[in-house]
C-alpha cells in the first residue's frame, strides 16, 4: 500500500504528514483532559466548564484567521509554522506546571501558536498540487489520516496518563510530542524548496525605523496573551466578540470578491457559503471533546473482558481511530468514483456529512433507549455511533481543506484557510452551549447513578440527530446553485 501511495504523491506530503501528526498528538492529547480536569480537579461546575471549553475551542480556531492572513502578507507559511510550533510547545510546558496561574496562560500560548501553525501547514499541502489535480482531495485525506493518528495516540496516552497517573504529567507528555513535530519540520523544510517562503520583502522593513515587521508580529502575539487570559475570566463577552468577528470576516470576503472577475468571484462565494454552513457541523461534532467525554465517564460500559478501560482514553481514541481507517478508504474512494464519473461534488459531500452525523447521534439515542434499565450503553454501540459521525467528518473536513485551496485566489488562500478554521471556532463555541444542555444537576452527579443521568443525555442526542438531518437535506437543495458557482472546480 505505501509503495503505491508514494508513487502518486510528492515526498513533501510526508514531511507535512508527520509534522502535523505529532502536533495533533499534543493538541488533542491536551484537549482530551481539559473538561474533565476543570470539573474534577479545579471543581468548576459543569456549565462553567462547558463555557470555558467552548471559549478555548473558539479562540483556538479563531486565531488561524489572523495567522493565515499574516502568513499570506508577510511571514510565508514556513516561518508561521515554526513560530506557531514554538508557541504551542511553550503552552504545553506551562500547562504541566502545577500552579493556579498556569492553566489559563498555558491555553493562551497554545491558542496563539495554533493560529500560526494550523492554517499554514494545511495551505502548504495545497501548494504541492494543481487545483484540478484529482489527487488533491486524496492527498488531503491522507494528510487528515496523519492528523488523526496523532490525535488517536494523543487522546489515548495523554488521557490515560492524566486520568490515571497525574493530570500535569498528561499535559507535559503532550508538550514533548509538540517539540518532536517542530523538529521534524525544521529538519525537512529544505525539501520544500521555494514553497512556503514569503512572497514579499516587507518582513525586513522597520516600523518607525526601530523594529522589523517580522519582530513586530511576534511581539504583538506575545502581548495578546494576557488579553486571552482576561477573556477566559470574562468568557460571557465572547458571545458578542464571535458575532462581530463573524460579520466582519464575511463582509471582508464579500468586499474582496467584489474586486474579482465574475468566475473567480463566484468560486470565492461558493467557498464562503460552504465555510459558513460548516459551522453547524462542528457544533454537533465537537460534542466528542465535551459532553461525550462526560457521557463516556458516566453512561458507557467500559468493561471489556472483565477489565475496565479508562473512559477518557477510550472516548478520545475512538474518533481519530475511526478516521485513520476511514481516511484510507475515502482516499481511495474519491479517485475511484471520479474515474467512473460518480464522485459527489464538494457541496454534496458537505450535505452527506450532516446526514452521517444524524445517523451517529441517532445510534447513541437508540442505545440510550435500550439501556434505561441499567443506565450504561454498550461500548460497541458507542463505537458504532462514532463510525457514522466520522464518515461525516471525512465528507467535510479534508474535503473542506482541499476546497479552500481550489476555490480561493492564490493571494488569499491562507486568509480563507484561517476563515475556514474561524467558522470551525464558532461551531466549537456553539458546541459548548449545546453541551451545556446536557449538564447534569449536582444532586444527580453526587448520586453517581447512571440510570438517573442517562435521560439528560438521551433527549439532547435525539435533538442533535433531527437538526443535523434537516440541515443535510437543506444543503442538498443548494447543490445545483453551488456547483454552478464553482465553475470548472468539482
C-alpha positions as CSV (number, residue, x, y, z in Angstrom):
1,X,0.0,0.0,0.0
2,X,2.7,2.5,1.0
3,X,4.7,1.9,-2.2
4,X,1.6,2.6,-4.4
5,X,0.8,5.8,-2.5
6,X,4.4,7.1,-2.6
7,X,4.4,6.9,-6.4
8,X,1.4,9.2,-6.6
9,X,2.2,11.9,-4.1
10,X,5.3,14.1,-3.7
11,X,7.6,13.3,-0.8
12,X,7.0,16.7,0.8
13,X,3.5,15.5,1.6
14,X,5.0,13.0,4.1
15,X,7.1,15.7,5.7
16,X,3.9,17.7,6.4
17,X,2.1,14.4,7.3
18,X,4.5,13.7,10.2
19,X,4.8,17.3,11.3
20,X,1.1,17.6,11.6
21,X,0.7,14.1,13.1
22,X,2.9,14.9,16.2
23,X,1.5,18.4,16.6
24,X,-2.0,17.0,16.7
25,X,-0.9,14.4,19.2
26,X,-0.1,17.3,21.5
27,X,-3.2,19.3,20.7
28,X,-5.7,16.6,21.1
29,X,-3.9,14.9,23.9
30,X,-4.2,18.1,25.9
31,X,-7.8,18.7,24.8
32,X,-8.8,15.3,26.0
33,X,-8.0,16.4,29.5
34,X,-9.5,19.9,29.6
35,X,-13.1,19.5,30.6
36,X,-12.6,16.6,33.0
37,X,-9.7,18.4,34.6
38,X,-11.8,21.5,35.1
39,X,-14.8,19.6,36.5
40,X,-12.9,17.1,38.7
41,X,-9.7,19.0,39.7
42,X,-10.5,22.7,39.5
43,X,-14.1,22.0,40.8
44,X,-15.7,24.2,38.2
45,X,-19.5,23.5,37.9
46,X,-20.4,21.8,34.6
47,X,-21.9,24.9,32.9
48,X,-18.8,26.9,33.6
49,X,-16.6,24.0,32.4
50,X,-18.5,23.8,29.1
51,X,-18.4,27.6,28.7
52,X,-14.6,27.7,29.2
53,X,-14.1,24.7,26.9
54,X,-16.2,26.5,24.3
55,X,-14.2,29.7,24.8
56,X,-10.9,27.9,24.4
57,X,-12.1,26.0,21.3
58,X,-13.5,29.1,19.8
59,X,-10.3,31.1,20.4
60,X,-8.0,28.3,19.2
61,X,-9.9,28.2,15.9
62,X,-10.3,31.9,15.6
63,X,-6.6,32.8,15.7
64,X,-5.9,30.9,12.4
65,X,-7.8,33.7,10.6
66,X,-5.1,36.1,11.7
67,X,-2.2,33.7,11.4
68,X,-3.3,32.8,7.8
69,X,-3.6,36.4,6.8
70,X,-0.1,37.3,8.3
71,X,1.4,34.4,6.5
72,X,-0.1,35.4,3.2
73,X,1.1,39.0,3.5
74,X,4.3,38.8,5.5
75,X,5.7,35.7,7.1
76,X,5.1,33.0,4.5
77,X,3.9,29.5,5.5
78,X,7.3,28.2,6.8
79,X,8.0,31.0,9.3
80,X,4.4,30.9,10.5
81,X,4.6,27.2,11.2
82,X,7.8,27.4,13.1
83,X,6.7,30.4,15.2
84,X,3.4,28.7,15.9
85,X,5.1,25.4,16.9
86,X,7.3,27.2,19.4
87,X,4.4,29.0,21.0
88,X,2.4,25.7,21.3
89,X,5.4,23.9,22.8
90,X,5.7,26.6,25.4
91,X,2.0,26.4,26.1
92,X,2.1,22.6,26.9
93,X,5.1,23.1,29.2
94,X,3.3,25.9,31.1
95,X,0.2,23.6,31.5
96,X,2.5,21.0,33.0
97,X,3.4,23.4,35.8
98,X,1.1,22.6,38.8
99,X,0.2,26.2,39.6
100,X,-3.1,28.0,39.5
101,X,-1.9,30.7,37.0
102,X,-0.5,28.1,34.6
103,X,-3.9,26.7,33.3
104,X,-5.2,29.8,31.5
105,X,-1.7,31.0,30.4
106,X,-0.8,27.6,29.0
107,X,-4.0,27.6,27.0
108,X,-3.3,31.2,25.8
109,X,0.1,30.1,24.4
110,X,-1.5,27.2,22.6
111,X,-4.3,29.4,21.2
112,X,-1.8,31.9,19.7
113,X,0.6,29.1,18.4
114,X,-2.2,27.2,16.8
115,X,-3.2,30.4,15.0
116,X,0.1,30.4,13.1
117,X,0.6,26.7,12.8
118,X,-2.7,25.2,11.8
119,X,-3.9,27.1,8.7
120,X,-0.4,27.3,7.2
121,X,0.6,23.7,7.3
122,X,-2.7,22.9,5.6
123,X,-2.1,25.7,3.0
124,X,1.3,24.3,2.4
125,X,-0.1,20.9,1.4
126,X,-2.3,22.7,-1.2
127,X,0.8,24.2,-2.9
128,X,2.0,20.6,-3.8
129,X,-0.8,20.1,-6.3
130,X,-2.5,21.9,-9.2
131,X,-6.1,22.9,-8.5
132,X,-7.8,20.3,-10.7
133,X,-5.4,17.5,-9.9
134,X,-7.7,14.6,-8.9
135,X,-5.1,13.5,-6.3
136,X,-5.6,16.7,-4.3
137,X,-8.7,15.5,-2.3
138,X,-6.9,12.2,-1.9
139,X,-3.8,14.0,-0.6
140,X,-5.8,15.9,2.0
141,X,-7.5,12.6,3.1
142,X,-4.0,11.1,3.6
143,X,-2.9,14.3,5.4
144,X,-6.0,14.1,7.5
145,X,-5.1,10.5,8.4
146,X,-1.8,11.8,9.8
147,X,-3.7,14.3,11.9
148,X,-5.8,11.6,13.4
149,X,-3.0,9.1,14.0
150,X,-1.6,11.8,16.2
151,X,-5.0,12.6,17.7
152,X,-5.7,8.9,18.5
153,X,-2.3,8.4,20.2
154,X,-2.5,11.7,22.0
155,X,-6.1,11.1,23.3
156,X,-5.2,7.5,24.3
157,X,-1.8,8.2,26.0
158,X,-2.4,11.7,27.5
159,X,-5.9,10.7,28.5
160,X,-4.6,7.7,30.4
161,X,-1.6,9.5,32.0
162,X,-3.8,12.4,33.0
163,X,-6.7,10.4,34.4
164,X,-4.8,7.6,36.0
165,X,-1.4,9.0,36.9
166,X,-1.2,12.8,37.1
167,X,-3.0,15.5,35.2
168,X,0.0,17.7,34.7
169,X,2.1,14.7,33.5
170,X,-0.5,14.3,30.8
171,X,-0.2,17.9,29.8
172,X,3.7,17.6,29.8
173,X,3.6,14.4,27.6
174,X,1.6,16.5,25.0
175,X,4.4,19.1,25.1
176,X,7.1,16.5,24.3
177,X,5.4,15.5,21.1
178,X,4.8,19.1,20.0
179,X,8.6,19.6,20.1
180,X,9.0,16.4,18.1
181,X,6.7,17.7,15.3
182,X,8.5,21.0,15.3
183,X,11.9,19.4,15.0
184,X,10.8,17.2,12.1
185,X,9.6,20.2,10.2
186,X,12.7,22.2,10.7
187,X,15.0,19.3,9.6
188,X,12.9,18.6,6.5
189,X,11.8,22.1,5.4
190,X,14.7,22.4,2.8
191,X,12.9,19.8,0.7
192,X,10.1,22.3,0.1
193,X,12.5,24.4,-1.9
194,X,10.7,27.7,-2.7
195,X,7.3,26.6,-1.4
196,X,6.1,28.4,1.7
197,X,8.6,31.3,1.5
198,X,7.5,34.9,2.0
199,X,6.2,36.5,-1.2
200,X,7.3,40.0,-0.3
201,X,10.4,41.6,1.2
202,X,8.3,43.6,3.7
203,X,9.4,41.4,6.6
204,X,12.7,43.3,6.9
205,X,11.2,46.8,6.8
206,X,11.4,48.7,10.0
207,X,8.4,50.3,11.6
208,X,9.3,53.9,12.6
209,X,12.9,52.9,11.9
210,X,13.0,50.8,15.1
211,X,11.7,47.3,14.8
212,X,11.3,44.9,11.9
213,X,7.8,43.9,10.7
214,X,8.6,40.3,11.5
215,X,9.6,41.0,15.1
216,X,6.6,43.3,15.5
217,X,4.3,40.4,14.6
218,X,6.0,38.2,17.2
219,X,5.8,40.9,19.9
220,X,2.2,41.7,19.3
221,X,1.4,38.0,19.6
222,X,3.0,37.8,22.9
223,X,1.1,40.9,24.1
224,X,-2.1,39.2,23.2
225,X,-1.5,36.5,25.8
226,X,-2.8,38.5,28.8
227,X,-5.8,39.6,26.8
228,X,-6.7,36.0,26.1
229,X,-6.4,35.1,29.8
230,X,-8.7,38.0,30.6
231,X,-11.3,36.6,28.1
232,X,-11.2,33.3,30.0
233,X,-12.2,35.2,33.1
234,X,-15.0,37.0,31.3
235,X,-16.0,34.3,28.8
236,X,-19.5,35.7,28.6
237,X,-18.1,38.5,26.4
238,X,-17.2,36.0,23.7
239,X,-20.9,35.9,22.5
240,X,-20.6,39.4,21.2
241,X,-17.0,39.1,20.1
242,X,-17.7,36.0,18.0
243,X,-20.7,37.6,16.4
244,X,-18.8,40.8,15.5
245,X,-15.8,38.8,14.1
246,X,-18.2,36.6,12.0
247,X,-19.9,39.6,10.5
248,X,-16.6,41.4,9.8
249,X,-14.9,38.3,8.2
250,X,-17.9,37.6,5.9
251,X,-18.1,41.3,5.0
252,X,-14.4,41.4,4.2
253,X,-14.5,38.3,1.9
254,X,-17.6,39.8,0.2
255,X,-15.6,43.0,-0.3
256,X,-12.6,41.1,-1.8
257,X,-15.0,39.1,-4.0
258,X,-16.4,42.3,-5.4
259,X,-13.0,43.2,-6.8
260,X,-12.6,39.9,-8.7
261,X,-13.7,38.9,-12.2
262,X,-17.0,37.0,-12.4
263,X,-15.7,33.5,-12.4
264,X,-13.3,34.0,-9.5
265,X,-15.9,35.9,-7.6
266,X,-18.5,33.1,-7.7
267,X,-15.8,30.5,-6.8
268,X,-14.9,32.5,-3.7
269,X,-18.6,33.0,-2.8
270,X,-19.3,29.2,-3.1
271,X,-16.3,28.6,-0.8
272,X,-17.6,31.2,1.7
273,X,-21.1,29.6,1.7
274,X,-19.8,26.1,2.5
275,X,-17.5,27.5,5.1
276,X,-20.4,29.2,6.9
277,X,-22.5,26.1,6.6
278,X,-19.8,24.0,8.2
279,X,-20.2,25.9,11.5
280,X,-23.2,23.8,12.4
281,X,-21.4,20.5,11.6
282,X,-18.7,21.4,14.1
283,X,-21.2,22.4,16.7
284,X,-22.6,18.9,16.6
285,X,-19.3,17.0,16.0
286,X,-17.3,18.7,18.8
287,X,-19.5,17.2,21.5
288,X,-16.9,14.5,21.5
289,X,-14.5,16.8,23.3
290,X,-17.1,18.0,25.8
291,X,-20.4,16.4,26.6
292,X,-19.5,13.0,25.2
293,X,-16.4,12.9,27.4
294,X,-18.5,13.1,30.5
295,X,-21.2,10.8,28.9
296,X,-18.5,8.2,28.4
297,X,-17.4,8.5,32.0
298,X,-20.9,8.2,33.4
299,X,-23.0,6.2,31.0
300,X,-20.9,3.9,28.8
301,X,-20.0,0.4,30.0
302,X,-16.2,0.5,29.7
303,X,-15.7,-3.1,30.7
304,X,-14.0,-5.4,28.1
305,X,-13.3,-9.0,29.1
306,X,-13.7,-8.0,32.7
307,X,-11.2,-5.1,32.5
308,X,-12.5,-1.5,33.0
309,X,-10.9,0.8,30.4
310,X,-10.3,4.5,31.2
311,X,-13.2,6.4,29.7
312,X,-11.2,9.5,28.7
313,X,-8.7,7.4,26.8
314,X,-11.4,5.4,25.0
315,X,-13.6,8.3,24.1
316,X,-10.7,10.4,22.8
317,X,-9.2,7.4,20.9
318,X,-12.3,6.3,19.1
319,X,-12.9,9.2,16.8
320,X,-9.4,9.5,15.4
321,X,-9.0,5.7,15.3
322,X,-12.1,5.6,13.0
323,X,-10.6,8.5,11.0
324,X,-7.4,6.6,10.4
325,X,-9.4,3.6,9.0
326,X,-11.8,5.8,7.0
327,X,-9.1,8.1,5.6
328,X,-7.6,5.1,3.8
329,X,-11.0,4.2,2.5
330,X,-12.0,7.7,1.4
331,X,-8.6,8.5,0.0
332,X,-9.1,5.5,-2.4
333,X,-12.9,6.0,-2.8
334,X,-12.9,9.6,-4.2
335,X,-10.5,8.8,-7.1
336,X,-12.3,5.5,-7.8
337,X,-15.6,7.3,-8.0
338,X,-14.0,10.1,-10.0
339,X,-12.8,7.8,-12.7
340,X,-16.3,6.5,-13.1
341,X,-18.0,9.9,-13.1
342,X,-19.7,9.1,-9.8
343,X,-17.8,11.3,-7.3
344,X,-20.2,13.6,-5.4
345,X,-19.5,17.3,-5.8
346,X,-18.0,19.2,-2.9
347,X,-21.4,20.7,-1.9
348,X,-23.0,17.2,-2.0
349,X,-20.2,15.9,0.3
350,X,-20.9,18.6,2.8
351,X,-24.6,17.6,2.7
352,X,-23.7,14.0,3.3
353,X,-21.6,14.9,6.3
354,X,-24.7,16.1,8.2
355,X,-26.7,13.0,7.2
356,X,-23.9,10.8,8.6
357,X,-23.7,12.9,11.9
358,X,-27.5,12.5,12.2
359,X,-27.1,8.7,11.9
360,X,-24.3,8.7,14.5
361,X,-26.3,10.6,17.2
362,X,-29.4,8.6,16.5
363,X,-27.3,5.5,17.2
364,X,-26.3,7.0,20.6
365,X,-30.0,7.7,21.2
366,X,-31.2,4.3,20.4
367,X,-28.5,2.8,22.7
368,X,-29.8,5.1,25.5
369,X,-33.3,3.9,25.0
370,X,-32.2,0.3,25.1
371,X,-30.2,0.9,28.3
372,X,-32.7,2.7,30.5
373,X,-32.7,-0.2,32.9
374,X,-29.0,0.0,34.0
375,X,-28.0,3.4,32.6
376,X,-25.0,2.1,30.7
377,X,-24.9,1.8,27.0
378,X,-22.6,-0.9,25.4
379,X,-19.2,0.2,24.3
380,X,-19.9,-1.4,20.9
381,X,-22.9,0.8,20.3
382,X,-20.8,3.9,21.4
383,X,-18.1,2.9,18.9
384,X,-20.8,2.3,16.2
385,X,-22.2,5.8,16.7
386,X,-18.8,7.3,16.2
387,X,-18.4,5.3,12.9
388,X,-21.2,7.3,11.3
389,X,-20.0,10.6,12.8
390,X,-16.5,10.0,11.4
391,X,-17.9,9.2,7.9
392,X,-19.5,12.6,8.2
393,X,-16.2,14.2,9.2
394,X,-14.5,12.6,6.2
395,X,-17.0,14.2,3.9
396,X,-16.4,17.7,5.2
397,X,-13.0,18.3,6.9
398,X,-10.4,17.1,4.4
399,X,-12.7,18.0,1.6
400,X,-13.1,21.5,3.1
401,X,-9.3,22.0,3.3
402,X,-9.0,20.9,-0.3
403,X,-11.9,23.1,-1.4
404,X,-10.3,26.2,0.1
405,X,-7.1,25.7,-1.8
406,X,-9.0,25.1,-5.1
407,X,-11.6,27.9,-4.9
408,X,-9.6,30.8,-3.3
409,X,-7.5,33.3,-5.2
410,X,-3.9,32.3,-4.7
411,X,-3.1,35.5,-2.7
412,X,-5.7,34.9,0.0
413,X,-5.5,31.1,0.4
414,X,-4.0,31.5,3.9
415,X,-6.7,34.0,4.9
416,X,-9.5,31.8,3.6
417,X,-8.0,28.8,5.4
418,X,-8.0,30.9,8.5
419,X,-11.6,31.9,8.0
420,X,-12.5,28.2,7.5
421,X,-11.0,27.5,10.9
422,X,-12.7,30.6,12.4
423,X,-16.1,29.3,11.4
424,X,-15.0,26.0,13.0
425,X,-14.3,28.1,16.0
426,X,-17.9,29.4,16.0
427,X,-19.0,25.8,15.8
428,X,-16.8,24.9,18.7
429,X,-18.2,27.8,20.7
430,X,-21.8,26.6,19.9
431,X,-20.7,23.1,20.8
432,X,-20.1,24.3,24.3
433,X,-23.6,25.8,24.5
434,X,-25.1,22.6,23.2
435,X,-23.1,20.6,25.6
436,X,-24.4,22.7,28.5
437,X,-27.9,21.5,27.7
438,X,-26.6,18.1,28.8
439,X,-25.2,19.4,32.1
440,X,-26.2,17.1,34.9
441,X,-27.7,18.6,38.1
442,X,-25.4,18.5,41.1
443,X,-27.6,16.1,43.1
444,X,-27.6,13.6,40.2
445,X,-23.8,13.8,40.0
446,X,-23.5,13.2,43.7
447,X,-25.8,10.2,43.5
448,X,-23.4,8.7,41.0
449,X,-26.2,6.6,39.4
450,X,-26.1,6.2,35.6
451,X,-29.8,5.4,35.5
452,X,-30.5,9.0,36.7
453,X,-28.0,10.7,34.4
454,X,-28.9,8.8,31.1
455,X,-32.1,10.7,30.3
456,X,-30.4,14.1,30.4
457,X,-28.1,12.9,27.6
458,X,-30.7,10.9,25.6
459,X,-33.0,13.9,24.9
460,X,-30.3,16.2,23.5
461,X,-28.7,13.4,21.5
462,X,-32.0,12.9,19.7
463,X,-32.4,16.6,19.0
464,X,-29.0,16.8,17.5
465,X,-29.8,13.9,15.2
466,X,-33.0,15.6,14.0
467,X,-31.5,19.0,13.4
468,X,-28.4,17.6,11.6
469,X,-30.6,15.5,9.2
470,X,-32.7,18.6,8.4
471,X,-29.6,20.7,7.6
472,X,-28.2,18.0,5.4
473,X,-31.4,17.9,3.4
474,X,-31.4,21.7,3.1
475,X,-27.8,21.7,1.7
476,X,-28.8,19.1,-0.9
477,X,-31.3,21.6,-2.2
478,X,-28.4,24.2,-2.6
479,X,-26.1,21.8,-4.5
480,X,-27.1,22.8,-8.1
481,X,-26.6,26.5,-7.3
482,X,-23.2,26.0,-5.6
483,X,-22.0,23.7,-8.4
484,X,-22.8,26.4,-10.9
485,X,-20.9,28.9,-8.9
486,X,-17.8,26.6,-8.7
487,X,-17.5,26.5,-12.4
488,X,-14.8,24.1,-13.6
489,X,-13.9,23.1,-10.0
490,X,-15.6,20.0,-8.7
